[in-house]
């Protein structure tokens, strides 16, 4: 929009914050990936757990996942968003204070997460493990980020919002929505809380969050970064701006629905499974459209790939985006998921996305930014090229090993005899079969981490002694004026109360009446007729209206895409509707009074203490508690899990991976001695097992004093516990614990009833205990809790 | 015995609602995208390239 003779203003960008976020991303990348590498080696060498609670796999893995997602990609994404948004808006970040609150708040969260996760303080929900005080800090920091970002948009000096900004807007509002809804919890102490959702409700909300954390934290911001930095690096505009628009809207409208694909073949209601699968398949088209748009932007610049490491990283990163987004919908087909779920295939898929898409895009962006932010030449192009090839080979090792391992696991664990009555492989046989592949995975990870070390060296040498510089821009007054005019043409009310929007709403209502009315009997016929009538009338009125007034339908849209407030509101509505339609019916309906068949028996106080230990140690990272509705699962673990059998689990523990076997019906399968010895030294009891030892469970005391408060909290959440005094609770604990201690003493094991192992054994022996719905209903009535 | 069947039956309607809503929105935005003027498209597509920060000269 540069106008020739218009007076100009010089604006200096706040690139200091960009530099800080970039360096933080590089350092946290090392930590996050380092934790992952140690965890990977622990799977091959369980001895690497060293008998230390704070680096045991169950605690280390959440540190790795949270570190990679929120610390590494988070800081990288903030650097990219702040850098590109200032330039696309031709304005400086709106608030220095908010920028630095954002930066230091985010680093404090990461440090807090590292300490608490390793200490065993967790919510027990994947990628949402952070305890409630940190969740509040995340919320505050995100709000600061959002205000700063939108304030910057409001002060912009460029009338048009480039598509990258759209992706950033979607990221900010959707992550806020996801994080708040999924982390609603009831604190029981300064470090512990229970999710307000239980069982299937928690599962649905968690995977709505988990899936969309991938979609809106690991994908949409990086797509924004792709749409900005790939054209910059190739020095040519995006291949098709039209396609980028379709890509954005299709992703925003489709992604949010696909979460239930993480729960296929489980006790989740089938309509939700179908919804998750269908919308996942629909994602194929926009994802590949976006991937091709990114790659085709390099048309005519392919020769530059040979010498320019930035373009190499971007081209490979975008290609991995295509691969991961092909694989994801494929794995969301129920028949494929039958094979892939709970196996290493999922791990391979996730790492194809994070190492390939996020990691390579991050490296490309860092190599692009460092010379510009410090006004220096990249120290070594050759080293950057070496980094690329080392990382690339590392990913191939990693992902290839996990594909082979996952498919082997799936085929082995699902293999039954022809008559379907017996299993072909024991669980441990499969573990032994895939062990070499676990080593390959760790070697691949080592390559990737080594590559990251090369990046750190290269960037360090580039910026050492160099002068940090802030970019500047000359903004013509005409651009400022044009921007203010664009901003003032639609407003909040005009977003919704305009003819295109109103006609669209009537059109959709009419269409829905026509479709939904089918099969509803006489009332349905009336609804159908009304629907067709509204549809016809709306269409005719719309045509006449626009013909007579000479207005154009597109005017509203043109105004919309230049105005960030209505644009944000409509994007929020798109994702909100997608979440609400899935979640609200489930929250409303899935209650004991509506269940059939079986309902979980609430845990005793001792079992609850044991469950909290199970969650704290991160056992869900390797053990599921969900027997799927498939023959091999039923043959291996027992009758399939009913929806009511985990209805009181806050949080649910269905899991997403079976490094070890499912535990949904573990209760009573083995005796107390077995569990005691197994926790002390798994390999002695199960030769070939890769489970780490948990010697500290035999030494540390359980926190029984907290149980009365926890029971009270669970009563508030609807778990039918009778009202009990702390003395009554302690008496129950003592009695049950003494029984377990006595059984251990009979086989010459020494254990005090206060030890964690006793509570954990009580919990494990309870798993799979249920009662019929009438008994459950009677329990609710006698406990007088509000379900 | 048929409680679940009853609930799931009416809940399946939401999948239809979901499809209609998203498909209608998708068609709308797609149509708009394809009818955008070439001049506007080019101007928007070139926005990242407007600002160079003296960067090209630094690239080796």
Interface residues (C-beta under 8 A of the other chain):
Chain A: X1 X2 X84 X87 X88 X90 X158 X160 X162 X163 X164 X227 X228 X229 X231 X232 X235 X236 X237 X238 X241 X242 X243 X245 X246 X249 X250 X253 X254 X257 X269 X270 X271 X274 X275 X278 X279 X371 X372 X375 X376 X377 X378 X381 X471 X472 X473 X504 X507 X508 X511 X512 X515 X516 X554 X557 X574 X577 X578 X581 X582 X585 X589 X594 X595 X596
Chain B: X1 X3 X4 X7 X8 X11 X12 X13 X14 X15 X16 X17 X18 X19 X20 X21 X22 X24 X25 X26 X28 X29 X30 X32 X33 X34 X35 X36 X41 X42 X43 X44 X45 X46 X47 X48 X49 X50 X51 X53 X55 X56 X58 X59 X60
